[in-house]
Amino acid sequence: MIARQVAVVGAGYAGIAAAVALVDAGCAVTIFESNRVAGGRARRVEYRNALLDNGQHLLLGAYRDTLALMRKVGVPANAVRRFPLTMVNPGHLDFRAARLPAPFNVAVGLMRAEGLSWKDRWAAARLGMKLVSETTFAAPGDSRNGKVVSDTRFTVDQLLLDTGQTPRLNALLWGPLCVAALNTPTSQADALTFSNVMRDALFRRRDDSDLVMPAVDLSALLPDSALAWLGERGCEILLGTRVLETRHEAGKWQLSFAANRTRSFDAVVCATAPFQVPSLID
């Protein structure tokens, strides 16, 4: 049986995860990545002979699939360190989750937090109850799960306004959590994604809320080991190679890339940022 030829466009965490799953499924995979270093928005960069992390990144204990992927490709356990959820802004906020079962760990931590008024605490509790009780957050006229979705996304800013969060909470708690978990500010982040992440992290198991900090640079955290694992299994990895166009012809996908080269594939996984998709697919 001939293996299906699959192209994965983008070698960020999404593309890496897709490639690993496809190789496990017996596909012949080729990865195209425009940058010379894999990892997307979580990679090392070299600047003036120094190695720096691109982006401020951390994981949450709830990211079980990502942590399992790291173990699968051979990332050592000491590449990350776990800490109970803690948010400290000296002179403004000191929040530390208690070592209790969820959600009591967060609730007690909120009650003990220094720097919050009772108005702040009740507002945070109100959002917490909304996260627990609802499965989706959508703008008026925006219904998901197979129904028509409006053109206007319901942002985290709108969610915070809708639930009466205080400016202090937004600045010291929700804003930093949103940037840390989604790498996107509240004015742009999708409320549905944010609510799902917060629900998984804060209200299921105690260790789901742990902050999982890299003890190595961001490329060593996953991309380096993943590319080595994929290469050992025959995956073709083309770094510094930008896909210019994809076309579907006669049941095959034709990918055009550098130097007017074209390759044919049975399927394509587009694992790029959303704003890059229109330039790839007509």
BALUM-882646 format. One record per atom (N, C-alpha, C): residue in three letters; y, z, x. Coordinates in pm, whole numbers, padded with zeros to 5 digits, always signed. Layout:
! BALUM-882646
ALAYZX
...
This chain:
! BALUM-882646
MET-00119+00000+00084
MET+00000+00000+00000
MET+00125+00000+00088
ILE+00216-00094+00061
ILE+00338-00105+00139
ILE+00439-00001+00093
ALA+00496+00074+00188
ALA+00593+00177+00153
ALA+00722+00115+00100
ARG+00780+00178+00000
ARG+00909+00132-00052
ARG+01016+00151+00054
GLN+01098+00048+00072
GLN+01208+00051+00167
GLN+01332+00105+00096
VAL+01382+00220+00142
VAL+01496+00284+00076
VAL+01608+00308+00176
ALA+01729+00269+00138
ALA+01847+00297+00219
ALA+01918+00419+00163
VAL+01957+00509+00251
VAL+02040+00624+00213
VAL+02175+00604+00280
VAL+02279+00592+00199
VAL+02413+00570+00251
VAL+02485+00703+00255
GLY+02508+00754+00375
GLY+02572+00884+00392
GLY+02473+00985+00447
ALA+02513+01050+00558
ALA+02426+01150+00621
ALA+02490+01287+00617
GLY+02555+01319+00506
GLY+02595+01456+00480
GLY+02476+01534+00430
TYR+02500+01655+00379
TYR+02387+01736+00334
TYR+02312+01668+00219
ALA+02384+01599+00131
ALA+02318+01531+00019
ALA+02229+01419+00070
GLY+02282+01337+00161
GLY+02203+01228+00215
GLY+02083+01276+00294
ILE+02104+01383+00371
ILE+01992+01440+00449
ILE+01883+01490+00355
ALA+01922+01563+00249
ALA+01823+01614+00154
ALA+01748+01500+00087
ALA+01820+01394+00049
ALA+01756+01278-00014
ALA+01657+01213+00083
ALA+01697+01196+00208
ALA+01611+01131+00306
ALA+01482+01211+00329
VAL+01495+01343+00340
VAL+01377+01427+00360
VAL+01281+01414+00241
ALA+01336+01419+00120
ALA+01251+01407+00000
ALA+01183+01271-00006
LEU+01256+01165+00030
LEU+01199+01030+00025
LEU+01090+01011+00130
VAL+01111+01064+00251
VAL+01009+01055+00354
VAL+00884+01132+00309
ASP+00905+01249+00249
ASP+00791+01324+00197
ASP+00715+01245+00091
ALA+00787+01161+00016
ALA+00724+01082-00090
ALA+00660+00954-00038
GLY+00666+00933+00093
GLY+00600+00817+00152
GLY+00685+00693+00165
CYS+00816+00706+00147
CYS+00904+00590+00157
CYS+00944+00564+00303
ALA+00978+00441+00331
ALA+01034+00403+00461
ALA+01186+00409+00446
VAL+01249+00501+00515
VAL+01390+00532+00491
VAL+01477+00489+00608
THR+01592+00431+00574
THR+01696+00401+00671
THR+01823+00471+00628
ILE+01882+00549+00718
ILE+02006+00621+00688
ILE+02123+00548+00753
PHE+02227+00522+00674
PHE+02351+00463+00725
PHE+02460+00570+00718
GLU+02527+00594+00830
GLU+02635+00692+00834
GLU+02751+00633+00913
SER+02870+00631+00851
SER+02984+00569+00917
SER+03034+00651+01035
ASN+03021+00783+01029
ASN+03062+00867+01141
ASN+02954+00866+01249
ARG+02995+00903+01369
ARG+02900+00909+01480
ARG+02822+01041+01481
VAL+02865+01134+01397
VAL+02797+01264+01385
VAL+02760+01286+01240
ALA+02634+01321+01213
ALA+02590+01346+01076
ALA+02641+01482+01028
GLY+02638+01500+00896
GLY+02677+01629+00840
GLY+02787+01623+00738
GLY+02854+01507+00724
GLY+02960+01495+00624
GLY+03075+01591+00653
ARG+03109+01672+00553
ARG+03219+01767+00569
ARG+03172+01898+00633
ALA+03052+01901+00685
ALA+03001+02022+00752
ALA+02934+01979+00882
ARG+03016+01951+00982
ARG+02961+01902+01109
ARG+03051+01947+01225
ARG+02999+01934+01345
ARG+03080+01962+01463
ARG+03165+01839+01496
VAL+03281+01864+01552
VAL+03365+01756+01604
VAL+03409+01796+01744
GLU+03432+01696+01827
GLU+03480+01722+01963
GLU+03628+01694+01969
TYR+03704+01790+02016
TYR+03849+01776+02025
TYR+03895+01835+02157
ARG+03951+01750+02242
ARG+04001+01792+02373
ARG+03894+01869+02451
ASN+03775+01810+02454
ASN+03662+01866+02529
ASN+03611+01999+02473
ALA+03650+02031+02351
ALA+03599+02152+02285
ALA+03523+02110+02159
LEU+03417+02182+02128
LEU+03340+02156+02007
LEU+03390+02248+01896
LEU+03430+02189+01785
LEU+03486+02263+01672
LEU+03409+02230+01546
ASP+03411+02324+01450
ASP+03351+02297+01318
ASP+03451+02224+01231
ASN+03404+02120+01165
ASN+03487+02047+01069
ASN+03469+02112+00932
GLY+03569+02189+00889
GLY+03561+02256+00760
GLY+03526+02403+00775
GLN+03568+02478+00676
GLN+03536+02622+00671
GLN+03421+02638+00572
HIS+03301+02664+00621
HIS+03183+02659+00536
HIS+03104+02789+00542
LEU+03048+02824+00428
LEU+02947+02929+00423
LEU+02851+02893+00310
LEU+02737+02957+00311
LEU+02638+02940+00206
LEU+02631+03069+00126
LEU+02576+03059+00007
LEU+02548+03176-00075
LEU+02397+03195-00082
GLY+02355+03319-00102
GLY+02213+03346-00113
GLY+02145+03268-00224
ALA+02224+03227-00324
ALA+02169+03151-00437
ALA+02131+03009-00400
TYR+02174+02963-00283
TYR+02144+02826-00242
TYR+02001+02819-00185
ARG+01904+02852-00267
ARG+01767+02864-00218
ARG+01710+02730-00171
ASP+01744+02621-00241
ASP+01691+02491-00202
ASP+01745+02447-00066
THR+01875+02473-00042
THR+01933+02438+00087
THR+01870+02520+00198
LEU+01854+02649+00175
LEU+01791+02735+00276
LEU+01645+02695+00300
ALA+01575+02654+00194
ALA+01437+02607+00210
ALA+01432+02477+00289
LEU+01531+02389+00265
LEU+01538+02263+00341
LEU+01559+02292+00489
MET+01645+02390+00520
MET+01668+02427+00659
MET+01539+02474+00725
ARG+01463+02558+00654
ARG+01336+02605+00711
ARG+01239+02490+00730
LYS+01236+02397+00636
LYS+01141+02287+00639
LYS+01161+02200+00763
VAL+01287+02175+00800
VAL+01312+02085+00913
VAL+01319+02160+01045
GLY+01292+02290+01043
GLY+01280+02364+01167
GLY+01402+02437+01215
VAL+01501+02460+01128
VAL+01617+02540+01168
VAL+01570+02684+01186
PRO+01596+02746+01299
PRO+01548+02883+01321
PRO+01615+02982+01227
ALA+01544+03088+01196
ALA+01595+03188+01102
ALA+01724+03253+01152
ASN+01738+03265+01284
ASN+01858+03330+01337
ASN+01980+03238+01342
ALA+01968+03119+01283
ALA+02084+03029+01276
ALA+02184+03076+01172
VAL+02143+03166+01083
VAL+02234+03220+00983
VAL+02221+03371+00980
ARG+02326+03436+00932
ARG+02327+03581+00913
ARG+02372+03610+00771
ARG+02309+03708+00709
ARG+02337+03741+00570
ARG+02415+03872+00562
PHE+02514+03873+00472
PHE+02595+03992+00449
PHE+02615+04008+00298
PRO+02617+04131+00248
PRO+02652+04150+00107
PRO+02789+04090+00078
LEU+02807+04039-00044
LEU+02934+03977-00083
LEU+03050+04072-00055
THR+03139+04028+00032
THR+03254+04110+00073
THR+03377+04021+00083
MET+03486+04065+00022
MET+03611+03991+00031
MET+03722+04089+00065
VAL+03774+04077+00186
VAL+03876+04169+00233
VAL+04000+04091+00276
ASN+04112+04125+00218
ASN+04242+04074+00260
ASN+04326+04197+00292
PRO+04337+04233+00420
PRO+04398+04361+00458
PRO+04532+04387+00389
GLY+04540+04505+00326
GLY+04660+04544+00256
GLY+04672+04490+00115
HIS+04575+04403+00075
HIS+04584+04341-00058
HIS+04455+04359-00140
LEU+04341+04337-00079
LEU+04215+04344-00153
LEU+04103+04389-00062
ASP+04018+04479-00115
ASP+03896+04519-00046
ASP+03786+04527-00152
PHE+03709+04417-00163
PHE+03599+04409-00260
PHE+03468+04400-00185
ARG+03374+04487-00221
ARG+03242+04486-00158
ARG+03138+04508-00267
ALA+03045+04413-00279
ALA+02938+04427-00378
ALA+02851+04547-00343
ALA+02812+04623-00446
ALA+02726+04739-00425
ALA+02581+04694-00405
ARG+02501+04777-00341
ARG+02360+04744-00321
ARG+02280+04790-00442
LEU+02302+04720-00551
LEU+02235+04746-00678
LEU+02183+04614-00733
PRO+02090+04619-00829
PRO+02044+04494-00890
PRO+02159+04420-00958
ALA+02151+04287-00958
ALA+02252+04208-01029
ALA+02237+04230-01179
PRO+02348+04230-01255
PRO+02486+04208-01213
PRO+02560+04338-01180
PHE+02487+04451-01174
PHE+02554+04579-01151
PHE+02617+04584-01011
ASN+02561+04510-00917
ASN+02618+04509-00782
ASN+02762+04458-00783
VAL+02787+04353-00864
VAL+02921+04296-00873
VAL+03011+04383-00960
ALA+02956+04432-01073
ALA+03036+04513-01164
ALA+03085+04641-01096
VAL+02995+04711-01024
VAL+03035+04832-00955
VAL+03133+04800-00842
GLY+03107+04689-00771
GLY+03199+04648-00666
GLY+03337+04619-00720
LEU+03342+04560-00839
LEU+03472+04530-00901
LEU+03544+04659-00940
MET+03470+04756-00994
MET+03533+04882-01033
MET+03583+04961-00911
ARG+03513+04948-00798
ARG+03550+05021-00677
ARG+03655+04948-00593
ALA+03679+04822-00622
ALA+03765+04740-00537
ALA+03905+04800-00523
GLU+03954+04798-00402
GLU+04089+04846-00375
GLU+04186+04728-00382
GLY+04301+04754-00445
GLY+04404+04651-00453
GLY+04411+04580-00586
LEU+04324+04617-00681
LEU+04325+04556-00813
LEU+04370+04656-00917
SER+04452+04610-01011
SER+04492+04694-01124
SER+04382+04689-01229
TRP+04392+04776-01331
TRP+04293+04770-01438
TRP+04305+04640-01517
LYS+04425+04584-01523
LYS+04443+04453-01588
LYS+04364+04346-01512
ASP+04370+04352-01378
ASP+04293+04258-01297
ASP+04144+04275-01321
ARG+04098+04399-01324
ARG+03954+04425-01340
ARG+03903+04376-01475
TRP+03980+04402-01581
TRP+03936+04357-01713
TRP+03937+04204-01722
ALA+04034+04141-01658
ALA+04038+03995-01660
ALA+03916+03937-01587
ALA+03881+03996-01472
ALA+03763+03950-01399
ALA+03636+03972-01480
ALA+03628+04086-01549
ALA+03511+04114-01633
ALA+03503+04012-01747
ARG+03619+03973-01801
ARG+03621+03875-01910
ARG+03566+03740-01865
LEU+03606+03697-01745
LEU+03551+03572-01693
LEU+03402+03587-01665
GLY+03362+03704-01612
GLY+03220+03726-01587
GLY+03136+03716-01712
MET+03183+03775-01821
MET+03109+03767-01948
MET+03102+03624-01999
LYS+03208+03547-01976
LYS+03206+03406-02018
LYS+03105+03327-01935
LEU+03100+03356-01806
LEU+03003+03288-01721
LEU+02860+03317-01765
VAL+02833+03441-01804
VAL+02698+03479-01845
VAL+02662+03418-01980
SER+02757+03412-02071
SER+02725+03374-02209
SER+02729+03226-02236
GLU+02799+03147-02152
GLU+02813+03004-02178
GLU+02746+02924-02069
THR+02698+02804-02109
THR+02629+02718-02013
THR+02716+02603-01966
THR+02823+02571-02039
THR+02912+02463-01996
THR+03055+02502-02021
PHE+03144+02442-01944
PHE+03287+02459-01963
PHE+03346+02319-01965
ALA+03409+02284-02074
ALA+03459+02148-02088
ALA+03595+02148-02154
ALA+03674+02048-02120
ALA+03805+02033-02181
ALA+03789+01994-02327
PRO+03893+02014-02411
PRO+03885+01972-02551
PRO+03844+01826-02561
GLY+03742+01801-02641
GLY+03692+01665-02656
GLY+03594+01623-02549
ASP+03567+01712-02455
ASP+03476+01681-02344
ASP+03344+01753-02367
SER+03241+01679-02411
SER+03109+01740-02432
SER+03011+01671-02340
ARG+02936+01752-02263
ARG+02847+01695-02161
ARG+02705+01692-02215
ASN+02612+01682-02123
ASN+02470+01678-02158
ASN+02437+01560-02249
GLY+02475+01440-02206
GLY+02436+01322-02281
GLY+02537+01275-02382
LYS+02644+01350-02406
LYS+02745+01308-02502
LYS+02866+01252-02429
VAL+02961+01202-02508
VAL+03079+01140-02449
VAL+03161+01243-02372
VAL+03204+01205-02253
VAL+03285+01293-02170
VAL+03425+01236-02163
SER+03525+01320-02182
SER+03663+01273-02177
SER+03701+01235-02035
ASP+03810+01161-02018
ASP+03855+01119-01887
ASP+03916+01234-01807
THR+03960+01339-01875
THR+04026+01451-01809
THR+03924+01558-01774
ARG+03909+01586-01645
ARG+03816+01691-01605
ARG+03875+01827-01637
PHE+03789+01921-01669
PHE+03830+02059-01690
PHE+03822+02128-01555
THR+03936+02157-01495
THR+03938+02212-01361
THR+03921+02363-01364
VAL+03898+02420-01246
VAL+03888+02564-01233
VAL+04021+02629-01271
ASP+04132+02567-01235
ASP+04264+02620-01276
ASP+04271+02636-01428
GLN+04223+02536-01500
GLN+04225+02544-01646
GLN+04133+02653-01697
LEU+04016+02669-01632
LEU+03923+02775-01670
LEU+03987+02912-01648
LEU+04053+02930-01535
LEU+04117+03059-01506
LEU+04229+03088-01604
LEU+04304+02986-01642
LEU+04410+03004-01740
LEU+04351+03036-01877
ASP+04244+02966-01912
ASP+04180+02984-02043
ASP+04123+03125-02060
THR+04080+03186-01949
THR+04019+03319-01957
THR+04116+03430-01919
GLY+04244+03397-01906
GLY+04346+03498-01882
GLY+04338+03568-01749
GLN+04300+03494-01645
GLN+04294+03555-01512
GLN+04436+03577-01458
THR+04454+03682-01383
THR+04587+03717-01333
THR+04618+03640-01205
PRO+04747+03620-01175
PRO+04782+03551-01050
PRO+04723+03620-00927
ARG+04715+03753-00930
ARG+04659+03825-00816
ARG+04511+03794-00798
LEU+04435+03793-00907
LEU+04293+03759-00898
LEU+04274+03616-00849
ASN+04357+03526-00900
ASN+04344+03385-00861
ASN+04369+03368-00711
ALA+04469+03441-00660
ALA+04505+03426-00520
ALA+04407+03496-00426
LEU+04356+03611-00467
LEU+04276+03694-00376
LEU+04126+03683-00397
LEU+04080+03641-00516
LEU+03936+03642-00545
LEU+03885+03502-00581
TRP+03930+03449-00693
TRP+03872+03324-00742
TRP+03908+03205-00653
GLY+04033+03199-00608
GLY+04072+03088-00521
GLY+03991+03083-00393
PRO+03983+03194-00316
PRO+03900+03192-00195
PRO+03752+03165-00222
LEU+03697+03220-00332
LEU+03557+03193-00365
LEU+03534+03045-00393
CYS+03629+02983-00464
CYS+03616+02842-00498
CYS+03618+02755-00372
VAL+03712+02782-00283
VAL+03721+02703-00159
VAL+03598+02727-00072
ALA+03553+02853-00064
ALA+03438+02885+00021
ALA+03310+02820-00032
ALA+03291+02820-00164
ALA+03166+02770-00221
ALA+03167+02619-00243
LEU+03282+02563-00280
LEU+03288+02421-00316
LEU+03371+02337-00221
ASN+03438+02402-00124
ASN+03524+02330-00029
ASN+03632+02250-00102
THR+03677+02302-00216
THR+03775+02232-00299
THR+03866+02336-00363
PRO+03997+02315-00365
PRO+04087+02412-00429
PRO+04069+02414-00580
THR+04113+02524-00642
THR+04094+02541-00787
THR+04165+02434-00868
SER+04271+02376-00813
SER+04344+02272-00888
SER+04265+02143-00899
GLN+04164+02126-00814
GLN+04085+02003-00815
GLN+03938+02026-00848
ALA+03888+02147-00826
ALA+03745+02174-00844
ALA+03705+02167-00991
ASP+03585+02119-01015
ASP+03532+02105-01151
ASP+03485+02240-01203
ALA+03530+02277-01322
ALA+03498+02408-01379
ALA+03350+02424-01407
LEU+03283+02316-01445
LEU+03140+02325-01474
LEU+03062+02357-01347
THR+03094+02288-01239
THR+03027+02315-01112
THR+03055+02457-01065
PHE+03181+02498-01071
PHE+03219+02633-01028
PHE+03148+02738-01111
SER+03143+02720-01242
SER+03080+02820-01328
SER+02930+02831-01301
ASN+02864+02717-01275
ASN+02721+02721-01245
ASN+02695+02793-01113
VAL+02778+02765-01012
VAL+02761+02831-00883
VAL+02784+02982-00896
MET+02891+03021-00965
MET+02922+03163-00979
MET+02814+03234-01062
ARG+02763+03168-01164
ARG+02658+03230-01246
ARG+02533+03252-01163
ASP+02494+03150-01087
ASP+02374+03164-01004
ASP+02392+03271-00897
ALA+02512+03277-00839
ALA+02535+03368-00727
ALA+02552+03512-00771
LEU+02615+03534-00886
LEU+02658+03670-00921
LEU+02571+03741-01024
PHE+02493+03665-01102
PHE+02430+03728-01218
PHE+02279+03711-01227
ARG+02212+03672-01119
ARG+02067+03653-01127
ARG+01993+03757-01041
ARG+01999+03745-00909
ARG+01936+03842-00820
ARG+02040+03899-00725
ARG+02017+04020-00679
ARG+02117+04082-00593
ARG+02146+04000-00469
ASP+02040+03950-00403
ASP+02064+03878-00278
ASP+02119+03738-00300
ASP+02125+03692-00426
ASP+02188+03563-00453
ASP+02337+03563-00419
SER+02399+03681-00425
SER+02543+03689-00397
SER+02573+03708-00249
ASP+02470+03718-00166
ASP+02493+03736-00024
ASP+02574+03621+00035
LEU+02660+03653+00129
LEU+02728+03551+00208
LEU+02638+03516+00325
VAL+02603+03390+00336
VAL+02515+03343+00443
VAL+02602+03268+00544
MET+02625+03331+00657
MET+02719+03279+00756
MET+02645+03206+00868
PRO+02693+03088+00908
PRO+02633+03020+01023
PRO+02654+03100+01152
ALA+02551+03111+01231
ALA+02561+03172+01363
ALA+02560+03065+01471
VAL+02558+02938+01428
VAL+02561+02823+01518
VAL+02665+02726+01463
ASP+02695+02620+01538
ASP+02792+02525+01484
ASP+02732+02450+01366
LEU+02817+02386+01288
LEU+02773+02330+01160
LEU+02674+02215+01175
SER+02677+02144+01286
SER+02576+02039+01306
SER+02440+02100+01339
ALA+02441+02209+01415
ALA+02316+02276+01449
ALA+02257+02348+01328
LEU+02341+02375+01227
LEU+02293+02448+01110
LEU+02191+02369+01029
LEU+02206+02237+01021
LEU+02108+02155+00950
LEU+02096+02013+01007
PRO+02207+01938+01023
PRO+02193+01796+01058
PRO+02112+01768+01182
ASP+02133+01842+01292
ASP+02060+01813+01415
ASP+01909+01824+01394
SER+01865+01934+01336
SER+01722+01954+01313
SER+01667+01854+01213
ALA+01745+01824+01110
ALA+01698+01730+01007
ALA+01681+01590+01064
LEU+01777+01545+01145
LEU+01765+01411+01203
LEU+01646+01404+01299
ALA+01623+01511+01374
ALA+01507+01514+01463
ALA+01378+01507+01381
TRP+01371+01585+01272
TRP+01253+01587+01185
TRP+01231+01449+01124
LEU+01337+01386+01077
LEU+01326+01254+01015
LEU+01285+01149+01118
GLY+01346+01156+01239
GLY+01312+01059+01343
GLY+01167+01066+01384
GLU+01113+01186+01389
GLU+00971+01203+01425
GLU+00879+01141+01321
ARG+00929+01121+01200
ARG+00848+01064+01092
ARG+00886+00920+01061
GLY+00950+00855+01156
GLY+00974+00712+01144
GLY+01099+00671+01071
CYS+01183+00766+01035
CYS+01307+00731+00965
CYS+01403+00663+01062
GLU+01462+00553+01019
GLU+01562+00484+01100
GLU+01699+00544+01071
ILE+01771+00585+01176
ILE+01898+00656+01160
ILE+02007+00576+01230
LEU+02101+00522+01153
LEU+02207+00438+01207
LEU+02340+00510+01193
LEU+02377+00587+01296
LEU+02505+00656+01297
LEU+02613+00559+01344
GLY+02736+00586+01303
GLY+02846+00497+01339
GLY+02832+00359+01277
THR+02764+00351+01163
THR+02740+00223+01096
THR+02787+00232+00952
ARG+02896+00164+00922
ARG+02955+00169+00788
ARG+02899+00058+00701
VAL+02847+00094+00584
VAL+02804-00005+00486
VAL+02927-00062+00418
LEU+02937-00193+00417
LEU+03055-00260+00363
LEU+03037-00301+00217
GLU+02914-00331+00178
GLU+02892-00380+00042
GLU+02744-00368+00008
THR+02715-00346-00119
THR+02578-00352-00169
THR+02573-00451-00285
ARG+02469-00531-00287
ARG+02451-00628-00395
ARG+02306-00623-00442
HIS+02288-00636-00573
HIS+02152-00638-00629
HIS+02117-00781-00665
GLU+02020-00836-00593
GLU+01982-00975-00613
GLU+01830-00988-00615
ALA+01780-01051-00719
ALA+01637-01080-00730
ALA+01549-00957-00709
GLY+01592-00846-00769
GLY+01512-00725-00763
GLY+01524-00647-00634
LYS+01611-00689-00543
LYS+01631-00620-00416
LYS+01778-00583-00400
TRP+01802-00482-00316
TRP+01939-00444-00282
TRP+01970-00499-00143
GLN+02080-00577-00136
GLN+02125-00632-00010
GLN+02243-00548+00041
LEU+02228-00491+00159
LEU+02334-00410+00218
LEU+02397-00485+00334
SER+02530-00500+00328
SER+02604-00563+00436
SER+02671-00453+00518
PHE+02661-00465+00650
PHE+02724-00364+00736
PHE+02778-00433+00860
ALA+02796-00362+00967
ALA+02870-00410+01084
ALA+02820-00545+01134
ALA+02915-00623+01193
ALA+02885-00751+01257
ALA+02816-00849+01162
ASN+02856-00843+01034
ASN+02806-00938+00933
ASN+02654-00933+00917
ARG+02597-00818+00947
ARG+02452-00802+00931
ARG+02420-00765+00787
THR+02302-00808+00740
THR+02256-00778+00604
THR+02110-00737+00610
ARG+02078-00633+00535
ARG+01939-00587+00525
ARG+01901-00575+00378
SER+01772-00592+00349
SER+01722-00587+00213
SER+01641-00459+00192
PHE+01661-00394+00076
PHE+01591-00270+00044
PHE+01545-00272-00102
ASP+01440-00191-00127
ASP+01391-00178-00265
ASP+01483-00089-00349
ALA+01548+00006-00283
ALA+01634+00099-00357
ALA+01740+00153-00261
VAL+01849+00203-00320
VAL+01958+00260-00241
VAL+01996+00394-00302
VAL+02013+00494-00216
VAL+02070+00623-00257
VAL+02211+00628-00200
CYS+02310+00635-00287
CYS+02449+00640-00244
CYS+02490+00787-00238
ALA+02490+00845-00117
ALA+02517+00988-00098
ALA+02652+01007-00030
THR+02751+00935-00079
THR+02886+00944-00025
THR+02974+01025-00120
ALA+03097+01047-00080
ALA+03192+01111-00170
ALA+03221+01018-00288
PRO+03249+01072-00407
PRO+03270+00988-00525
PRO+03375+00880-00506
PHE+03483+00911-00435
PHE+03591+00812-00422
PHE+03550+00694-00334
GLN+03439+00706-00259
GLN+03393+00597-00176
GLN+03298+00502-00248
VAL+03248+00542-00362
VAL+03147+00463-00432
VAL+03200+00328-00480
PRO+03321+00320-00541
PRO+03367+00190-00591
PRO+03374+00082-00485
SER+03399+00118-00359
SER+03406+00016-00253
SER+03268-00032-00212
LEU+03164+00044-00250
LEU+03027+00005-00215
LEU+02956-00071-00325
ILE+02983-00031-00449
ILE+02911-00088-00563
ILE+03012-00147-00661
ASP+02996-00273-00692
ASP+03088-00339-00784
ASP+03059-00290-00925
